[in-house]
Amino acid sequence: MQPFGSSGGSNTPSLDNYEFTFETYLQDSAQIVPDPNPSSEVFDSVSLCESIAKYEEENGRTYHSFHSGSYPYPNDPSETERLDDQHTILRRVLDGRNHLAPFSRSNPPRRVLDVATGTGTWAIEMGDDYPESQILGTDLSPIQPDQVPPNVRFFVEDSEDDWDYTQKFDYIHTRMSLGCWSDMKTQIIQKAFDNLTPGGFFEAQEALCVPDCDDGTLPPDSAWMTWIREVGAASDEADRQLCVGPELKRWMEEVGFEDVHESVFKLPMNGWPKEPRLKHIGELWQRNLLNGLSGFSLALLHRINGRTMEDIELQLVDVRRELFDQSIHAYQKFYVVWGRKPES
């Protein structure tokens, strides 16, 4: 694992009214011992940080350089802004909560792991909500802020590699990992089970990329359905699982989790619902999809299908047009599944 970022005060917008405290890690009377060989390890660390932050460029977008090519979506400012918007929307869907696993401020988890943390917003908010917990976030890209709560740390790590944590966790979380892994059951859920304390929780929150439609207004030959079939086939060829939501509960039970709960929410794809709350969520989700379509498409369809950026963007014109069409009553399912590791 390569550490990234530092602890301290934060001016992150999502942490309104957060009161930070600074610990004294070195007493005034303690003597600072000089490093007898100060050069080699320090420069190696700096060199590694620089190589990780030197992103790959393709079709006007940037992608992670650590284990280059294993994740097909960008990490540039346009995408990080979309990810933060996505977090805000999904928290609103969950009535202001970041998790459904049954713990609280009066009974917080001591150690928390956020796998594929992205911009780190979820981990930072958890550090705010649970100041007595230690929050660790991992990702392929060092796109998290430097200034974070003192109980939050981020590491650059490929979660498909072996996990070598020295201590187990009380809660492990992942969210919206579409296209992250080749086998979520063995690479993530099984490892989460093995790295949890007895009685600890694992929670996965995943949207189903293939939309549902209850009244037939999104036909199989629509631009959206044609596009998602092509993206799904390219993701399969790249050995990246795209639609895992419906499988989560079964996979968790097969690995050994007990008391597994599944909640499924609806994300309207624009403002077509009559009910005001769903209409608002649909309008927000529409904007998020529109901002993400290029990023979802370019790397997969270029690398796997050999298509040009111009050809891909031309196809997306019709996909975007359907996203604005409120006569299409489509929605995506959002799965939130959590379970407990047995006490014994």
LUMDOGU-945380 format. One record per residue (C-alpha): residue number from 1; x, y, z. Coordinates in pm, whole numbers, plus 50000, padded with zeros to 5 digits. Layout:
<pt num="NUM" u="X" v="Y" w="Z"/>
...
END
This chain:
<pt num="1" u="50000" v="50000" w="50000"/>
<pt num="2" u="50120" v="50348" w="49916"/>
<pt num="3" u="50001" v="50612" w="50169"/>
<pt num="4" u="49855" v="50930" w="50027"/>
<pt num="5" u="49733" v="51245" w="50198"/>
<pt num="6" u="49764" v="51365" w="50554"/>
<pt num="7" u="49549" v="51421" w="50858"/>
<pt num="8" u="49451" v="51757" w="50997"/>
<pt num="9" u="49191" v="52030" w="50970"/>
<pt num="10" u="48958" v="52026" w="50671"/>
<pt num="11" u="48782" v="52283" w="50461"/>
<pt num="12" u="48593" v="52019" w="50265"/>
<pt num="13" u="48243" v="52157" w="50184"/>
<pt num="14" u="48067" v="51840" w="50299"/>
<pt num="15" u="48199" v="51881" w="50654"/>
<pt num="16" u="48000" v="52183" w="50761"/>
<pt num="17" u="48046" v="52283" w="51125"/>
<pt num="18" u="48301" v="52007" w="51184"/>
<pt num="19" u="48517" v="52094" w="51488"/>
<pt num="20" u="48867" v="51954" w="51446"/>
<pt num="21" u="49107" v="51877" w="51727"/>
<pt num="22" u="49481" v="51838" w="51681"/>
<pt num="23" u="49668" v="51573" w="51877"/>
<pt num="24" u="50018" v="51635" w="52007"/>
<pt num="25" u="50212" v="51341" w="51872"/>
<pt num="26" u="50547" v="51451" w="52018"/>
<pt num="27" u="50586" v="51597" w="52366"/>
<pt num="28" u="50804" v="51909" w="52398"/>
<pt num="29" u="51049" v="51725" w="52619"/>
<pt num="30" u="51100" v="51435" w="52377"/>
<pt num="31" u="51422" v="51428" w="52180"/>
<pt num="32" u="51402" v="51401" w="51802"/>
<pt num="33" u="51648" v="51139" w="51684"/>
<pt num="34" u="51807" v="51203" w="51342"/>
<pt num="35" u="51785" v="50942" w="51067"/>
<pt num="36" u="52138" v="50803" w="51010"/>
<pt num="37" u="52057" v="50732" w="50641"/>
<pt num="38" u="51809" v="51001" w="50544"/>
<pt num="39" u="51817" v="50990" w="50164"/>
<pt num="40" u="51728" v="50660" w="49998"/>
<pt num="41" u="51391" v="50564" w="50146"/>
<pt num="42" u="51259" v="50920" w="50136"/>
<pt num="43" u="51342" v="50969" w="49770"/>
<pt num="44" u="51203" v="50629" w="49680"/>
<pt num="45" u="50874" v="50725" w="49845"/>
<pt num="46" u="50863" v="51059" w="49663"/>
<pt num="47" u="50941" v="50890" w="49332"/>
<pt num="48" u="50659" v="50640" w="49387"/>
<pt num="49" u="50412" v="50918" w="49472"/>
<pt num="50" u="50510" v="51108" w="49159"/>
<pt num="51" u="50467" v="50802" w="48937"/>
<pt num="52" u="50124" v="50728" w="49083"/>
<pt num="53" u="50008" v="51087" w="49029"/>
<pt num="54" u="50133" v="51096" w="48669"/>
<pt num="55" u="49808" v="50979" w="48516"/>
<pt num="56" u="49756" v="50804" w="48183"/>
<pt num="57" u="49597" v="51024" w="47914"/>
<pt num="58" u="49360" v="50894" w="47647"/>
<pt num="59" u="49098" v="51068" w="47431"/>
<pt num="60" u="49118" v="51384" w="47637"/>
<pt num="61" u="49059" v="51206" w="47971"/>
<pt num="62" u="49301" v="51089" w="48243"/>
<pt num="63" u="49313" v="50744" w="48405"/>
<pt num="64" u="49497" v="50588" w="48698"/>
<pt num="65" u="49863" v="50492" w="48642"/>
<pt num="66" u="49898" v="50248" w="48932"/>
<pt num="67" u="49818" v="49906" w="48778"/>
<pt num="68" u="49735" v="50094" w="48459"/>
<pt num="69" u="49431" v="49980" w="48263"/>
<pt num="70" u="49265" v="49766" w="48529"/>
<pt num="71" u="48983" v="50019" w="48587"/>
<pt num="72" u="48829" v="50161" w="48268"/>
<pt num="73" u="48687" v="50489" w="48397"/>
<pt num="74" u="48858" v="50830" w="48428"/>
<pt num="75" u="48986" v="51011" w="48736"/>
<pt num="76" u="48999" v="51370" w="48605"/>
<pt num="77" u="48821" v="51670" w="48765"/>
<pt num="78" u="48508" v="51616" w="48555"/>
<pt num="79" u="48473" v="51263" w="48690"/>
<pt num="80" u="48563" v="51346" w="49050"/>
<pt num="81" u="48296" v="51617" w="49052"/>
<pt num="82" u="48046" v="51363" w="48918"/>
<pt num="83" u="48147" v="51114" w="49187"/>
<pt num="84" u="48087" v="51369" w="49462"/>
<pt num="85" u="47747" v="51453" w="49312"/>
<pt num="86" u="47669" v="51082" w="49299"/>
<pt num="87" u="47755" v="51049" w="49667"/>
<pt num="88" u="47520" v="51336" w="49756"/>
<pt num="89" u="47236" v="51179" w="49558"/>
<pt num="90" u="47277" v="50832" w="49706"/>
<pt num="91" u="47294" v="50972" w="50059"/>
<pt num="92" u="46968" v="51153" w="49987"/>
<pt num="93" u="46815" v="50827" w="49864"/>
<pt num="94" u="46913" v="50674" w="50200"/>
<pt num="95" u="46750" v="50961" w="50393"/>
<pt num="96" u="47079" v="51122" w="50487"/>
<pt num="97" u="47255" v="50800" w="50590"/>
<pt num="98" u="47586" v="50668" w="50464"/>
<pt num="99" u="47513" v="50309" w="50564"/>
<pt num="100" u="47230" v="50076" w="50659"/>
<pt num="101" u="47439" v="49837" w="50870"/>
<pt num="102" u="47310" v="49859" w="51229"/>
<pt num="103" u="47561" v="50060" w="51423"/>
<pt num="104" u="47535" v="50413" w="51560"/>
<pt num="105" u="47727" v="50691" w="51727"/>
<pt num="106" u="47662" v="50530" w="52063"/>
<pt num="107" u="47800" v="50199" w="51934"/>
<pt num="108" u="48043" v="50285" w="51651"/>
<pt num="109" u="48275" v="50048" w="51466"/>
<pt num="110" u="48634" v="50088" w="51582"/>
<pt num="111" u="48803" v="50021" w="51246"/>
<pt num="112" u="48639" v="50089" w="50908"/>
<pt num="113" u="48765" v="50004" w="50559"/>
<pt num="114" u="48623" v="50175" w="50249"/>
<pt num="115" u="48726" v="49975" w="49940"/>
<pt num="116" u="48747" v="50175" w="49613"/>
<pt num="117" u="48692" v="50498" w="49805"/>
<pt num="118" u="48708" v="50725" w="49497"/>
<pt num="119" u="48721" v="51088" w="49606"/>
<pt num="120" u="48704" v="50978" w="49970"/>
<pt num="121" u="48391" v="51179" w="50049"/>
<pt num="122" u="48214" v="50881" w="50207"/>
<pt num="123" u="48517" v="50805" w="50427"/>
<pt num="124" u="48555" v="51169" w="50530"/>
<pt num="125" u="48189" v="51194" w="50629"/>
<pt num="126" u="48220" v="50869" w="50825"/>
<pt num="127" u="48519" v="51020" w="51005"/>
<pt num="128" u="48299" v="51316" w="51091"/>
<pt num="129" u="48004" v="51098" w="51199"/>
<pt num="130" u="48220" v="50860" w="51403"/>
<pt num="131" u="48516" v="51056" w="51544"/>
<pt num="132" u="48617" v="50762" w="51766"/>
<pt num="133" u="48650" v="50529" w="51467"/>
<pt num="134" u="48959" v="50482" w="51251"/>
<pt num="135" u="48863" v="50510" w="50883"/>
<pt num="136" u="49084" v="50372" w="50605"/>
<pt num="137" u="49004" v="50434" w="50237"/>
<pt num="138" u="49181" v="50261" w="49945"/>
<pt num="139" u="49176" v="50332" w="49573"/>
<pt num="140" u="49385" v="50305" w="49257"/>
<pt num="141" u="49394" v="50685" w="49220"/>
<pt num="142" u="49522" v="50939" w="49477"/>
<pt num="143" u="49232" v="51178" w="49409"/>
<pt num="144" u="49135" v="51227" w="49773"/>
<pt num="145" u="49195" v="51561" w="49951"/>
<pt num="146" u="49510" v="51616" w="50158"/>
<pt num="147" u="49332" v="51776" w="50453"/>
<pt num="148" u="49105" v="51522" w="50621"/>
<pt num="149" u="48978" v="51448" w="50972"/>
<pt num="150" u="49252" v="51311" w="51201"/>
<pt num="151" u="49088" v="50966" w="51210"/>
<pt num="152" u="49082" v="50921" w="50830"/>
<pt num="153" u="49366" v="50791" w="50610"/>
<pt num="154" u="49388" v="50705" w="50241"/>
<pt num="155" u="49612" v="50456" w="50061"/>
<pt num="156" u="49675" v="50381" w="49696"/>
<pt num="157" u="49605" v="50011" w="49661"/>
<pt num="158" u="49467" v="49756" w="49416"/>
<pt num="159" u="49199" v="49571" w="49611"/>
<pt num="160" u="49233" v="49273" w="49374"/>
<pt num="161" u="49576" v="49211" w="49529"/>
<pt num="162" u="49615" v="49018" w="49854"/>
<pt num="163" u="49501" v="49211" w="50160"/>
<pt num="164" u="49779" v="49228" w="50420"/>
<pt num="165" u="49622" v="49436" w="50695"/>
<pt num="166" u="49772" v="49374" w="51039"/>
<pt num="167" u="49441" v="49432" w="51219"/>
<pt num="168" u="49088" v="49326" w="51134"/>
<pt num="169" u="48800" v="49565" w="51075"/>
<pt num="170" u="48459" v="49602" w="51236"/>
<pt num="171" u="48297" v="49736" w="50918"/>
<pt num="172" u="48396" v="49709" w="50550"/>
<pt num="173" u="48213" v="49907" w="50284"/>
<pt num="174" u="48209" v="49951" w="49908"/>
<pt num="175" u="47983" v="50157" w="49687"/>
<pt num="176" u="47921" v="50193" w="49311"/>
<pt num="177" u="48210" v="49967" w="49210"/>
<pt num="178" u="48072" v="49895" w="48862"/>
<pt num="179" u="48359" v="49771" w="48647"/>
<pt num="180" u="48614" v="49762" w="48931"/>
<pt num="181" u="48673" v="49390" w="48962"/>
<pt num="182" u="48675" v="49069" w="48764"/>
<pt num="183" u="48521" v="48862" w="49046"/>
<pt num="184" u="48364" v="49059" w="49329"/>
<pt num="185" u="48267" v="48748" w="49523"/>
<pt num="186" u="48618" v="48609" w="49564"/>
<pt num="187" u="48822" v="48928" w="49535"/>
<pt num="188" u="48616" v="49150" w="49765"/>
<pt num="189" u="48336" v="48973" w="49955"/>
<pt num="190" u="48549" v="48675" w="50058"/>
<pt num="191" u="48840" v="48900" w="50156"/>
<pt num="192" u="48603" v="49123" w="50352"/>
<pt num="193" u="48476" v="48819" w="50541"/>
<pt num="194" u="48832" v="48709" w="50620"/>
<pt num="195" u="48936" v="49058" w="50736"/>
<pt num="196" u="48638" v="49131" w="50962"/>
<pt num="197" u="48625" v="49078" w="51335"/>
<pt num="198" u="48361" v="48825" w="51450"/>
<pt num="199" u="48031" v="49012" w="51450"/>
<pt num="200" u="48164" v="49272" w="51204"/>
<pt num="201" u="47961" v="49398" w="50907"/>
<pt num="202" u="48017" v="49413" w="50532"/>
<pt num="203" u="47798" v="49642" w="50321"/>
<pt num="204" u="47785" v="49685" w="49943"/>
<pt num="205" u="47583" v="49954" w="49764"/>
<pt num="206" u="47550" v="49903" w="49388"/>
<pt num="207" u="47328" v="50043" w="49113"/>
<pt num="208" u="47210" v="49811" w="48837"/>
<pt num="209" u="47330" v="49964" w="48511"/>
<pt num="210" u="47052" v="49805" w="48302"/>
<pt num="211" u="46737" v="50017" w="48354"/>
<pt num="212" u="46393" v="49886" w="48443"/>
<pt num="213" u="46071" v="50016" w="48294"/>
<pt num="214" u="45726" v="49906" w="48413"/>
<pt num="215" u="45514" v="50040" w="48127"/>
<pt num="216" u="45714" v="49952" w="47815"/>
<pt num="217" u="45819" v="50309" w="47735"/>
<pt num="218" u="46187" v="50204" w="47711"/>
<pt num="219" u="46190" v="49947" w="47428"/>
<pt num="220" u="46478" v="49698" w="47381"/>
<pt num="221" u="46591" v="49877" w="47064"/>
<pt num="222" u="46614" v="50219" w="47233"/>
<pt num="223" u="46939" v="50413" w="47216"/>
<pt num="224" u="47003" v="50359" w="47589"/>
<pt num="225" u="46948" v="49983" w="47578"/>
<pt num="226" u="47161" v="49949" w="47264"/>
<pt num="227" u="47440" v="50147" w="47431"/>
<pt num="228" u="47430" v="49957" w="47761"/>
<pt num="229" u="47442" v="49622" w="47581"/>
<pt num="230" u="47754" v="49734" w="47396"/>
<pt num="231" u="47919" v="49871" w="47709"/>
<pt num="232" u="47826" v="49556" w="47902"/>
<pt num="233" u="47974" v="49330" w="47634"/>
<pt num="234" u="48295" v="49536" w="47626"/>
<pt num="235" u="48318" v="49520" w="48006"/>
<pt num="236" u="48277" v="49142" w="47998"/>
<pt num="237" u="48552" v="49114" w="47737"/>
<pt num="238" u="48775" v="49331" w="47958"/>
<pt num="239" u="48699" v="49090" w="48246"/>
<pt num="240" u="48530" v="49360" w="48454"/>
<pt num="241" u="48197" v="49279" w="48624"/>
<pt num="242" u="47949" v="49556" w="48554"/>
<pt num="243" u="47609" v="49456" w="48699"/>
<pt num="244" u="47653" v="49288" w="49037"/>
<pt num="245" u="47364" v="49428" w="49245"/>
<pt num="246" u="47120" v="49134" w="49211"/>
<pt num="247" u="47395" v="48884" w="49303"/>
<pt num="248" u="47522" v="49049" w="49620"/>
<pt num="249" u="47288" v="48885" w="49870"/>
<pt num="250" u="47352" v="48534" w="49734"/>
<pt num="251" u="47729" v="48586" w="49717"/>
<pt num="252" u="47742" v="48712" w="50075"/>
<pt num="253" u="47543" v="48417" w="50204"/>
<pt num="254" u="47760" v="48173" w="50010"/>
<pt num="255" u="48076" v="48325" w="50159"/>
<pt num="256" u="47937" v="48280" w="50511"/>
<pt num="257" u="47773" v="48604" w="50617"/>
<pt num="258" u="47461" v="48569" w="50827"/>
<pt num="259" u="47157" v="48790" w="50879"/>
<pt num="260" u="47203" v="48930" w="50526"/>
<pt num="261" u="46965" v="49214" w="50443"/>
<pt num="262" u="46883" v="49352" w="50099"/>
<pt num="263" u="46711" v="49685" w="50031"/>
<pt num="264" u="46637" v="49796" w="49676"/>
<pt num="265" u="46568" v="50161" w="49588"/>
<pt num="266" u="46461" v="50318" w="49260"/>
<pt num="267" u="46662" v="50588" w="49084"/>
<pt num="268" u="46443" v="50751" w="48815"/>
<pt num="269" u="46652" v="50845" w="48513"/>
<pt num="270" u="46499" v="51190" w="48483"/>
<pt num="271" u="46218" v="51393" w="48642"/>
<pt num="272" u="45932" v="51181" w="48507"/>
<pt num="273" u="45782" v="51069" w="48846"/>
<pt num="274" u="45485" v="51259" w="48988"/>
<pt num="275" u="45591" v="51221" w="49352"/>
<pt num="276" u="45804" v="51529" w="49438"/>
<pt num="277" u="46087" v="51349" w="49619"/>
<pt num="278" u="46133" v="51092" w="49342"/>
<pt num="279" u="46105" v="51367" w="49080"/>
<pt num="280" u="46386" v="51561" w="49246"/>
<pt num="281" u="46606" v="51252" w="49279"/>
<pt num="282" u="46537" v="51172" w="48913"/>
<pt num="283" u="46644" v="51520" w="48805"/>
<pt num="284" u="46966" v="51490" w="49003"/>
<pt num="285" u="47033" v="51139" w="48873"/>
<pt num="286" u="46969" v="51251" w="48514"/>
<pt num="287" u="47236" v="51520" w="48550"/>
<pt num="288" u="47479" v="51270" w="48699"/>
<pt num="289" u="47425" v="51024" w="48413"/>
<pt num="290" u="47464" v="51298" w="48153"/>
<pt num="291" u="47792" v="51407" w="48311"/>
<pt num="292" u="47918" v="51049" w="48320"/>
<pt num="293" u="47822" v="50908" w="47980"/>
<pt num="294" u="48148" v="50994" w="47805"/>
<pt num="295" u="48357" v="50861" w="48090"/>
<pt num="296" u="48153" v="50540" w="48103"/>
<pt num="297" u="48202" v="50485" w="47730"/>
<pt num="298" u="48532" v="50611" w="47595"/>
<pt num="299" u="48791" v="50373" w="47739"/>
<pt num="300" u="48584" v="50054" w="47709"/>
<pt num="301" u="48452" v="50114" w="47357"/>
<pt num="302" u="48786" v="50248" w="47231"/>
<pt num="303" u="49014" v="49984" w="47387"/>
<pt num="304" u="48787" v="49683" w="47336"/>
<pt num="305" u="48591" v="49771" w="47022"/>
<pt num="306" u="48846" v="49997" w="46855"/>
<pt num="307" u="48599" v="50281" w="46807"/>
<pt num="308" u="48706" v="50643" w="46774"/>
<pt num="309" u="48611" v="50913" w="47022"/>
<pt num="310" u="48411" v="51092" w="46752"/>
<pt num="311" u="48212" v="50777" w="46670"/>
<pt num="312" u="48136" v="50711" w="47037"/>
<pt num="313" u="48025" v="51069" w="47103"/>
<pt num="314" u="47799" v="51056" w="46799"/>
<pt num="315" u="47622" v="50750" w="46943"/>
<pt num="316" u="47583" v="50925" w="47278"/>
<pt num="317" u="47380" v="51206" w="47117"/>
<pt num="318" u="47078" v="50975" w="47096"/>
<pt num="319" u="47142" v="50831" w="47443"/>
<pt num="320" u="47139" v="51182" w="47590"/>
<pt num="321" u="46825" v="51268" w="47395"/>
<pt num="322" u="46643" v="50975" w="47560"/>
<pt num="323" u="46762" v="51087" w="47903"/>
<pt num="324" u="46577" v="51414" w="47846"/>
<pt num="325" u="46260" v="51240" w="47727"/>
<pt num="326" u="46014" v="51231" w="48020"/>
<pt num="327" u="45776" v="51008" w="47825"/>
<pt num="328" u="46031" v="50730" w="47893"/>
<pt num="329" u="45956" v="50604" w="48245"/>
<pt num="330" u="46283" v="50426" w="48318"/>
<pt num="331" u="46467" v="50382" w="48646"/>
<pt num="332" u="46773" v="50204" w="48779"/>
<pt num="333" u="46765" v="49980" w="49084"/>
<pt num="334" u="47001" v="50065" w="49368"/>
<pt num="335" u="47090" v="49765" w="49587"/>
<pt num="336" u="47208" v="49808" w="49945"/>
<pt num="337" u="47308" v="49472" w="50095"/>
<pt num="338" u="47470" v="49415" w="50431"/>
<pt num="339" u="47549" v="49113" w="50645"/>
<pt num="340" u="47728" v="49012" w="50964"/>
<pt num="341" u="48021" v="48781" w="51011"/>
<pt num="342" u="47926" v="48510" w="51262"/>
<pt num="343" u="48047" v="48557" w="51618"/>
<pt num="344" u="48198" v="48209" w="51633"/>
END
